[in-house]
Amino acid sequence: VFANTIVYFVGQPSAALRGRVTDAGAIVSTVANSRVRFAVAATDDIDRDSYSQQLLRLDQLRLPLLRAAFVDDSIRYAQIQPTDNYVLVASSKRKRDEDDGGSGGVGGGGG
């Protein structure tokens, strides 16, 4: 499902969550950079103050922070799910479409 997709975790993911991601083919990055496709929270109750620097970096990269359920559902349905239903912390900017009515033609978002 996540073949060669770079995933970044905010917080310390459980061994089980990290294992599910890597077993599905993802590469886990220890730094948030422009190669990261998905940023996933280790838990849904992430302390935003403790991770403020990481969240700021994700905002700079225009990446929303997703709930871990995104990983599980993508694996369950054998395809990467649309991220809108899994956003835990939204980016103030949009990564691929700069307008609300965009078709998503450039950049090929998953869906």
C-alpha positions as a Markdown table, in Angstrom:
| # | Residue | x | y | z |
|---|---|---|---|---|
| 1 | Val | 0.0 | 0.0 | 0.0 |
| 2 | Phe | 2.7 | 2.5 | 1.0 |
| 3 | Ala | 5.4 | 1.2 | -1.3 |
| 4 | Asn | 8.4 | 3.5 | -1.0 |
| 5 | Thr | 6.2 | 6.2 | 0.5 |
| 6 | Ile | 8.0 | 8.3 | 3.1 |
| 7 | Val | 6.1 | 8.7 | 6.4 |
| 8 | Tyr | 7.1 | 10.9 | 9.3 |
| 9 | Phe | 5.8 | 10.3 | 12.8 |
| 10 | Val | 5.2 | 13.1 | 15.4 |
| 11 | Gly | 5.7 | 11.5 | 18.8 |
| 12 | Gln | 7.0 | 8.0 | 19.5 |
| 13 | Pro | 4.9 | 5.5 | 17.6 |
| 14 | Ser | 4.3 | 2.1 | 19.1 |
| 15 | Ala | 6.3 | -0.8 | 17.7 |
| 16 | Ala | 3.0 | -2.2 | 16.3 |
| 17 | Leu | 2.1 | 1.0 | 14.4 |
| 18 | Arg | 5.7 | 1.5 | 13.1 |
| 19 | Gly | 5.7 | -2.2 | 12.1 |
| 20 | Arg | 2.3 | -1.9 | 10.2 |
| 21 | Val | 3.7 | 1.1 | 8.3 |
| 22 | Thr | 7.0 | -0.6 | 7.3 |
| 23 | Asp | 5.3 | -3.9 | 6.6 |
| 24 | Ala | 3.1 | -2.0 | 4.1 |
| 25 | Gly | 6.2 | -0.8 | 2.3 |
| 26 | Ala | 6.7 | 2.7 | 3.8 |
| 27 | Ile | 10.0 | 4.2 | 4.7 |
| 28 | Val | 9.9 | 5.9 | 8.1 |
| 29 | Ser | 11.8 | 9.2 | 8.1 |
| 30 | Thr | 13.3 | 10.7 | 11.3 |
| 31 | Val | 13.2 | 14.2 | 9.9 |
| 32 | Ala | 10.4 | 16.2 | 8.3 |
| 33 | Asn | 11.5 | 17.3 | 4.9 |
| 34 | Ser | 10.1 | 17.8 | 1.4 |
| 35 | Arg | 10.3 | 14.1 | 0.6 |
| 36 | Val | 7.8 | 13.2 | 3.3 |
| 37 | Arg | 4.4 | 12.4 | 1.9 |
| 38 | Phe | 2.5 | 11.7 | 5.1 |
| 39 | Ala | 2.9 | 12.9 | 8.6 |
| 40 | Val | 1.2 | 10.7 | 11.2 |
| 41 | Ala | 0.6 | 11.3 | 14.9 |
| 42 | Ala | 1.8 | 8.5 | 17.2 |
| 43 | Thr | -1.4 | 9.1 | 19.2 |
| 44 | Asp | -4.6 | 11.1 | 18.7 |
| 45 | Asp | -4.0 | 13.0 | 21.9 |
| 46 | Ile | -0.6 | 14.4 | 20.9 |
| 47 | Asp | 0.6 | 17.3 | 23.1 |
| 48 | Arg | 0.7 | 20.2 | 20.7 |
| 49 | Asp | 3.0 | 22.3 | 23.1 |
| 50 | Ser | 5.6 | 19.5 | 23.4 |
| 51 | Tyr | 5.7 | 19.0 | 19.6 |
| 52 | Ser | 5.2 | 22.7 | 18.5 |
| 53 | Gln | 8.5 | 22.8 | 16.6 |
| 54 | Gln | 7.6 | 19.6 | 14.6 |
| 55 | Leu | 4.1 | 21.0 | 13.9 |
| 56 | Leu | 5.6 | 24.3 | 12.7 |
| 57 | Arg | 7.9 | 22.4 | 10.4 |
| 58 | Leu | 4.9 | 20.4 | 9.0 |
| 59 | Asp | 3.1 | 23.6 | 8.4 |
| 60 | Gln | 6.1 | 25.0 | 6.5 |
| 61 | Leu | 6.0 | 21.8 | 4.4 |
| 62 | Arg | 2.2 | 22.2 | 3.9 |
| 63 | Leu | 1.6 | 18.8 | 5.5 |
| 64 | Pro | -1.3 | 18.1 | 7.7 |
| 65 | Leu | -0.8 | 15.8 | 10.7 |
| 66 | Leu | -2.9 | 12.7 | 10.3 |
| 67 | Arg | -4.4 | 10.3 | 12.9 |
| 68 | Ala | -3.0 | 6.8 | 13.0 |
| 69 | Ala | -6.3 | 5.5 | 11.7 |
| 70 | Phe | -5.2 | 6.7 | 8.3 |
| 71 | Val | -2.5 | 4.1 | 8.3 |
| 72 | Asp | -4.9 | 1.3 | 9.5 |
| 73 | Asp | -7.6 | 2.2 | 7.1 |
| 74 | Ser | -5.3 | 2.5 | 4.1 |
| 75 | Ile | -3.9 | -1.0 | 4.9 |
| 76 | Arg | -7.4 | -2.4 | 5.5 |
| 77 | Tyr | -8.7 | -1.1 | 2.1 |
| 78 | Ala | -5.4 | -1.9 | 0.3 |
| 79 | Gln | -5.1 | 1.7 | -1.0 |
| 80 | Ile | -4.1 | 5.0 | 0.4 |
| 81 | Gln | -7.2 | 6.8 | 1.7 |
| 82 | Pro | -8.1 | 10.4 | 1.1 |
| 83 | Thr | -6.5 | 12.3 | 4.0 |
| 84 | Asp | -9.4 | 14.8 | 4.7 |
| 85 | Asn | -11.1 | 12.5 | 7.2 |
| 86 | Tyr | -8.0 | 11.9 | 9.2 |
| 87 | Val | -6.6 | 15.4 | 9.8 |
| 88 | Leu | -5.6 | 15.9 | 13.4 |
| 89 | Val | -3.8 | 19.2 | 12.9 |
| 90 | Ala | -4.4 | 21.0 | 9.6 |
| 91 | Ser | -1.8 | 22.9 | 7.7 |
| 92 | Ser | -2.4 | 26.6 | 7.2 |
| 93 | Lys | -1.5 | 26.1 | 3.5 |
| 94 | Arg | -2.5 | 23.5 | 1.0 |
| 95 | Lys | 0.1 | 21.1 | -0.4 |
| 96 | Arg | -1.1 | 20.4 | -3.9 |
| 97 | Asp | -4.1 | 22.6 | -4.7 |
| 98 | Glu | -4.0 | 26.3 | -3.8 |
| 99 | Asp | -7.7 | 26.9 | -4.4 |
| 100 | Asp | -10.7 | 25.3 | -2.9 |
| 101 | Gly | -12.2 | 24.3 | -6.3 |
| 102 | Gly | -9.1 | 22.7 | -7.7 |
| 103 | Ser | -9.3 | 19.4 | -9.5 |
| 104 | Gly | -6.1 | 18.1 | -8.1 |
| 105 | Gly | -4.7 | 17.5 | -11.6 |
| 106 | Val | -1.2 | 18.6 | -10.9 |
| 107 | Gly | 0.7 | 16.6 | -8.3 |
| 108 | Gly | -1.4 | 13.5 | -8.4 |
| 109 | Gly | -2.8 | 13.4 | -4.8 |
| 110 | Gly | -3.9 | 9.9 | -3.7 |
| 111 | Gly | -7.5 | 9.0 | -3.9 |
